[in-house]
Amino acid sequence: MTQDELLDELADILNADRAALSPQTPLDSVTWDSMALLAYLALIRFRFGKLLPGVSCKDFRTVGDLLAPASNP
């Protein structure tokens, strides 16, 4: 999955305009709530085979933070 494809998925999860979404986008400017967290964790699990505990996301501040687990082996 490319970064652009992942950003497309994240735009859907975050209820955000894809054209305005970049790694620098602050999560407090999009819909980053408990449902988005669950959808994000499911995306990472099923697309990348990584199991992240929800608490590991508590310090995420930008969309780039959401991209990091997908790009790290």
C-alpha positions as CSV (number, residue, x, y, z in Angstrom):
1,M,0.0,0.0,0.0
2,T,1.4,3.4,-1.0
3,Q,1.4,6.4,1.3
4,D,-1.2,8.0,-1.0
5,E,-3.5,4.9,-0.7
6,L,-3.0,5.0,3.1
7,L,-3.9,8.7,3.1
8,D,-7.0,7.9,1.2
9,E,-8.0,5.4,3.8
10,L,-7.2,7.8,6.6
11,A,-9.2,10.6,5.0
12,D,-12.2,8.2,5.2
13,I,-11.5,7.3,8.8
14,L,-11.0,10.9,9.8
15,N,-13.9,12.3,7.9
16,A,-11.5,14.7,6.2
17,D,-11.0,16.1,2.8
18,R,-8.3,14.0,1.2
19,A,-6.8,17.0,-0.7
20,A,-6.2,18.8,2.6
21,L,-4.7,15.8,4.4
22,S,-0.9,15.6,4.7
23,P,1.5,14.1,7.2
24,Q,1.7,17.6,8.8
25,T,-2.1,17.8,9.4
26,P,-2.8,18.1,13.1
27,L,-5.2,15.4,14.5
28,D,-7.1,18.1,16.4
29,S,-8.2,19.5,13.1
30,V,-9.9,16.3,11.9
31,T,-12.3,13.8,13.5
32,W,-9.8,11.9,15.7
33,D,-12.1,10.2,18.3
34,S,-12.6,6.8,19.7
35,M,-14.3,5.4,16.6
36,A,-11.6,6.8,14.4
37,L,-9.0,5.1,16.7
38,L,-10.7,1.7,16.4
39,A,-11.0,2.1,12.6
40,Y,-7.3,3.0,12.4
41,L,-6.2,0.1,14.6
42,A,-8.3,-2.3,12.4
43,L,-6.7,-0.8,9.3
44,I,-3.2,-1.3,10.6
45,R,-4.0,-4.8,11.7
46,F,-5.6,-6.0,8.5
47,R,-3.6,-4.1,5.9
48,F,-0.2,-4.5,7.6
49,G,-0.5,-7.4,10.0
50,K,0.5,-5.2,13.0
51,L,-1.3,-5.4,16.3
52,L,-1.1,-2.0,18.0
53,P,-2.5,-1.4,21.5
54,G,-4.8,1.6,21.5
55,V,-2.7,3.2,24.3
56,S,0.3,3.3,21.9
57,C,-1.7,6.0,19.9
58,K,-2.3,8.4,22.9
59,D,0.7,10.6,21.9
60,F,-0.2,10.9,18.2
61,R,-0.5,14.5,17.2
62,T,-0.4,14.5,13.4
63,V,-1.4,12.4,10.5
64,G,2.3,11.6,10.1
65,D,2.1,9.9,13.5
66,L,-0.6,7.7,12.0
67,L,1.5,6.9,9.0
68,A,4.6,5.8,11.0
69,P,3.4,2.3,12.1
70,A,2.5,1.4,8.5
71,S,6.0,2.4,7.2
72,N,8.0,0.7,10.0
73,P,8.7,-3.0,9.4
